[in-house]
Amino acid sequence: MNNRKKVPMRKCVASQELKPKKELIRIVRSKEGEVSIDPTGKKSGRGTYLARNKESILLAKKKNILARHLEVAIDDSLYDELLQLVETENNSTHE
């Protein structure tokens, strides 16, 4: 028998890399059209995943990738929030 647990994989919409779900940031659009970061991965709505690095976030912003995947206009403040989240995580792992 195979005792290893299956790791859920998701694709980053910016880099197109397949990574374990836990290594990605989920962005979700609710039925009301509100877009937010979903740290738990359990919010209901249409979700998309981004790698936890600055390059992927900036690429998604430049090419308007999140707006296409979530089918709604994305405010720049969401990208700022994502960049801040990634920087905070990087600072806590380097200390």
N, C-alpha and C positions, 0 to 999 in steps of 0.2 A: 504494500500500500504506500501511497505517496502522502507523507505526513506534513509536508510543507504547505503553509497556507498561501492561497493565491493572493498576490498583491494587485489591487486595482490600479490600472494604468490609464492615464489621460494624456491628451496631446495639447501642448502649449500652442495657442492660436497664432502667436507671433513667430516663434522659432520653428514650429512644426515638429518639435522633439517629443517623443513619447517618454513620459516619466511617471514614477509612482505618484498617485493622487496626493499623498501627504507632502510632496515636494513642490506642489503648485499652489497658486493663490486662485480661489474661485471668486468670480465676479458674477453676481446674479441680478436679473431684472425681474421685479415682481409683476403681478398682474396689473397693478396700478401704473406701471411704467417707471418705477423708481429703481435706480441702479445703485447697488451697494456691494461692498466687499463682504464675503461670507467666510469668516475664519473657521467656522465649524463644518462647513460643507453640507449643512442640513436645511438651509432656507429653501422654501418652495419658490419655484419660478424657473425661468430659462437661465441656465448657467453656462459659463465659459471659463477656461483655465488659462493662466499666464504663469510662466516660470518666475521663480523668486529672484530675479536679477534685474538690474537697472537697464541693461541693453534691451531685454524683451519688452519692458514697459515703455521705453522710449520709442521702440520700433512700432509697437501697437498704437501709440499716440500719433506718430508721424504718418502711418499708413491708414489711420482711422479703422483699425481692425476690430476693436471692441464694438464700435457703433454698428458695423456690418453684421457681426455675429449676434448681437443682442437686439438688433433692429430698433434702436432708439438712439437719440443724440446723447453723447457722452460729454459731461462737463469737465473742464480742465482740472477742477478741484479733485476729481476722482484719481487722476493720474498723479497729482501731487501727494495725495493720501497713500497711494500705492508705493511711490518712491520713498516716502517717509517710513512706511512699514518695512520695506526692504533694507533701508539704511539702519533702522533700529535693530533689526534682526542681525545684520552684519556686525554692528558694534557690539552686540551682546555675545556673539560667538567669538570675536577676536579678543575679548578681555579675559 
